[in-house]
Amino acid sequence: MQITVVGAGIVGISTAYALAQEGHQVTLVERHLGPGEGTSYANGGQLSYSYVAPLAGPGVLSHVPGWLLRRDSPLRLKPSLDPALLRWGLRFIAACNRERADRTTRELLALSFYSRARMEALRAASPDLSFSFARRGKLVVYRDAAAFASARAQVGYQATLGCEQHALSADETIVREPALAGARGAIVGAIYTPDEDVADCHQLCVGLFNRLCALPNVALRFNTGVESLWVEGRRVRGVRTAHEPIAADAVVVATGVASAGLLGPLRIDPGLYPLKGYSISLPLGEGGAGSDGAPVVSVTDAARKIVYARIGRTLRVAGMADLVGWSDRLDPRRVQTLYDETRALFPAALRASDAGADAAPWAGMRPATPTGVPVVGPSPVDGLWLNVGHGALGFTLAMGSAGLLADLIARRAPAIAAAPYALAR
């Protein structure tokens, strides 16, 4: 089958690779000059297979007023009459209940565990694929006793779904990650997951791109924006670019928040809105773990919604969720918050990086659905497939989403249930 995949971020390029491995004739179309140059470029770097609890939880709405009044709030909302934001917000509010949050957790865990299995299979089959992968474990640290109690309850629930997680006291947290010692007074405890990973998402995109370049059944069209989907009747015929149309038997839309603009004229609404996030990448020098002040274990500050991941000789600091429209322009105030929080939690790491002088601030537009569950599967247009809406979990869920979609396109029974990720759910 001739299949065009739109988008070469981690979700799109993983999909193209999975389809090419099955023998399809694949054309990968991307508006950027290279792979992984959008939201996949400098994300948090954490492969959080067990930490998938959705933003839309039962306690979230009570925190929103306080968040909106703080300059350093983990969530920021810019009032707007944008119909997409209004629709997204109403669906998000409807999802903020225990029943829906538990269901979302089950659905995301099923996809994330499948994604981990496919990532491990990829690494086993491609030992020369270098993307700074390391199994470091993950600590989610809590500053508030009530929030920590809720997290412990979530650990109990996720244990019934196959997760191995441990609740640690503040002292046990410091033993697990000594770099947190300076913040001992602010920490009440942590949830530790031993089998979580870190890696460089952009490096993996480049590695998969290089493998696609070597395959005879793959065509790569970069610096090529898709202007519209080519549809006749209710059947997709390909895509239209600024240069020429590209015919295809099937088209996969996997281009993040830009997917909404392509699907809108067809009245297909996967419920996407950008959750804008930020990152800085702090060079750690040559001192090595234990002497540079940076954590070895991946750390998530639950209250601040900021993650810290050691990726090679870099400390990636990323986080926040801004509902501020469709521009990826850097906000210096949000970047400064990342510096300030790093200085508070890991001051020695910031000093080791020369106060972050070469930290390469970055912003990305995470394509989120209101529930947090991505849309992976067919659309109402015959031959048009969707792989969108992974939010902050794009890196974590990419391999599993690609495998699920490849199964569905091949009309074979998928490895996991497909219904939870369908457009009409």
ABEGO torsion letter per residue (X at the ends): XBBBBBEABAAAAAAAAAAAAAGBBBBBBBABABBGABAAAABAGBBBAABABBABBAAAAAAAAAAAABAABABBBBBBABAAAAAAAAAAAAABBAAAAAAAAAAAAAAAAAAAAAAAAAAAABAABBAGBBBAEBBBBBABAAAAAAAAAAAAAAAAAGBBBBBBBAAAAAAABAAAAAAAAABAEBBBBAABBBBBAAAAAAAAAAAAAABAABBBBBGBBBABBBBBEABBAEBBBAABBBBBABBBBAAEAAAAAAAAAAGBBAGBBBBBBBBBBBBAEAAEBGAAGBBABBBBBAAAGBBBBBBEABBBBBEEBBBAEABABBBAAAAAAAAAAAAAABAAAAAAAGGGAAAGBBBBBBBBBAAGBBBBEBBABBGBBBBBGAEAAAAAAAAAAAAAAAAAAAGBBBABBAAAABABX
